[in-house]
Amino acid sequence: MDTVSDNPLRRFTSFWLGLSIFFAFAILCVLLVPFLKGKKSDSADGAAAAKRVEIRKAMEEAQASALKGSPETVFGQVGNDLLTGRPEAVRDNAQVVPGSPTAVALQSAPDEVVTIAKVDPEAPIDPAVFEAGKAQYILCQACHGVTGDGVPGLAPPLANSNWVGGPVENLIRIQLRGLTGPLTVSGTKYELPVPMVAQAFQTDEQIASVLTYVRNSFGNKASAVTPEQVKAFRGEVGKPALTEKDLIPTGDTAEVTPNDQ
Ligand code: HEC
């Protein structure tokens, strides 16, 4: 027999010591439980998880309502979007690869007849548009001169030009397609070595403002040009440069002896 367990005093002390440790541990647990519980319920992790569930639910609901039907209709919708939503650059012919079948088809296609809303020539010019056009004229001034008088051997004048004061259709199309000579401007025939290249990279607003500016500067006085008028001719971008016979006659193209080249 073990002598320790036979000792009554030892057994008594061990019993009470064990019991005390047990109770101390129990009390500790009782004290800790609410603390751990509370800590868990409002911890940052718990809140984040709850938020994720909430967001996901909202997303699923939004997706379900956007699809308006069974999952199969998704394919139909995506297909329709792809067919109808051609990128703007392709739609406007701004990105046609030279020599490609599209480019060839465009070159030989007859010009569409475009009709545009006229602007009242008496209507005041918007100063903001005029200023924007003046800034945009930086593009033109190397060839047509700061004062619009043209540069001999490079470009004809815009000052008092029958074309600048004439139909806006001509001016818009010159911007979008370029212009190749010979060309008679206010009675003087110009045969310049380099044609005017298209400036179609400009936005509708930029073309409208620069044309409004030249039509009301350098002694010219004519109606403003609107972005809507420019937009109507965007389909011509990519076509070959215009020649004088493509332009609407202005009634002021009679040729006289060249004196300004
Ligand atoms: C690289 C030189 C060059 C630039 C830049 C240029 N043009 Fe021209 N432009 C010409 C030439 C050259 C002609 C005549 C075409 C020909 O005879 O081949 C012309 C013709 C014109 C005409 C018709 C003729 C006339 O004198 O009235 C207008 C209008 C015109 N340009 C406006 C503009 C405007 C507006 C800009 C700026 C957005 C511009 N051009 C930029 C070279 C240029």
Residues whose N, C-alpha, C, O or C-beta is under 5 A from the ligand:
A	BS01	HEC	L139 C140 C143 L154 A155 P156 P157 L158 S161 W163 V164 L179 T180 G181 P182 L183 V185 Y190 L192 V194 P195 M196 Q199 V210
